[in-house]
Amino acid sequence: MPLSGLSIPTVTEEEKKELEEKTDIRFEIDTYWSYVAGKDSVELLKYFGKRVDIVHLKDGDPNGKGVSLGLGSAPVKEVRE
């Protein structure tokens, strides 16, 4: 899942591609907000691999309402596996 599929304000598609290919930029994946945005958190983690320094594990519903881990519909179990 290249950066072009992600929302990075004020960065063009060309700049996203360049960031991905020409830098060693590190990432923090917020599993809940990637889920709300319609992205697959597990696939993001696989794609960026060792470039992910922090995983912010949260749970909630697809409308942006956060809940305690295990009580929402975000892919908490899948991310942990």
C-alpha positions in Angstrom: 0.0 0.0 0.0 2.0 2.9 -1.2 1.9 6.4 0.3 -0.3 7.5 -2.6 -3.2 5.7 -0.9 -2.8 7.7 2.3 -4.0 11.2 3.2 -1.1 13.5 3.9 -2.3 17.1 3.7 -0.4 19.5 1.4 1.8 16.7 -0.1 1.4 15.9 -3.8 1.2 12.3 -5.1 4.6 12.8 -6.6 6.0 14.0 -3.3 4.5 11.0 -1.5 6.1 8.6 -4.0 9.5 10.3 -3.5 9.2 10.2 0.3 8.5 6.5 0.1 11.3 5.6 -2.4 14.0 8.0 -1.5 13.9 8.3 2.3 14.0 6.2 5.4 11.1 8.1 7.0 9.6 6.2 10.0 5.9 5.7 10.7 3.5 5.5 13.6 0.4 3.5 12.6 -2.8 4.4 14.5 -4.7 1.2 13.9 -8.1 2.7 14.8 -7.9 5.8 12.6 -6.6 3.8 9.7 -9.6 1.6 10.2 -12.0 4.5 10.3 -10.3 5.8 7.1 -11.1 2.5 5.4 -7.5 1.3 5.4 -6.4 -2.2 6.4 -4.2 -1.7 9.5 -2.6 -5.2 9.1 -1.7 -4.5 5.5 -0.2 -1.1 6.4 1.9 -2.8 9.1 3.1 -5.4 6.6 3.8 -2.9 3.9 5.8 -0.5 6.0 7.3 -3.3 8.1 10.5 -2.2 9.9 9.7 1.5 9.1 7.0 1.4 11.7 8.4 2.5 15.0 5.1 2.8 16.9 1.8 1.0 16.8 -1.1 2.9 18.4 -3.6 0.2 19.2 -7.2 1.5 19.7 -10.7 0.2 19.3 -14.0 1.8 18.3 -16.7 1.8 15.7 -16.4 2.9 12.0 -18.0 6.3 12.8 -15.2 7.6 15.0 -16.5 6.6 18.4 -13.7 5.1 20.5 -14.3 2.3 23.0 -12.2 0.1 25.3 -10.1 -2.5 23.5 -12.1 -5.5 22.4 -15.4 -3.8 22.6 -15.4 -2.2 19.2 -15.2 -3.4 15.6 -11.7 -2.2 14.7 -9.3 -5.1 13.9 -7.6 -5.2 17.3 -7.2 -9.0 17.4 -5.8 -9.1 13.9 -3.3 -6.4 14.5 -2.0 -8.1 17.7 -1.5 -11.4 15.8 
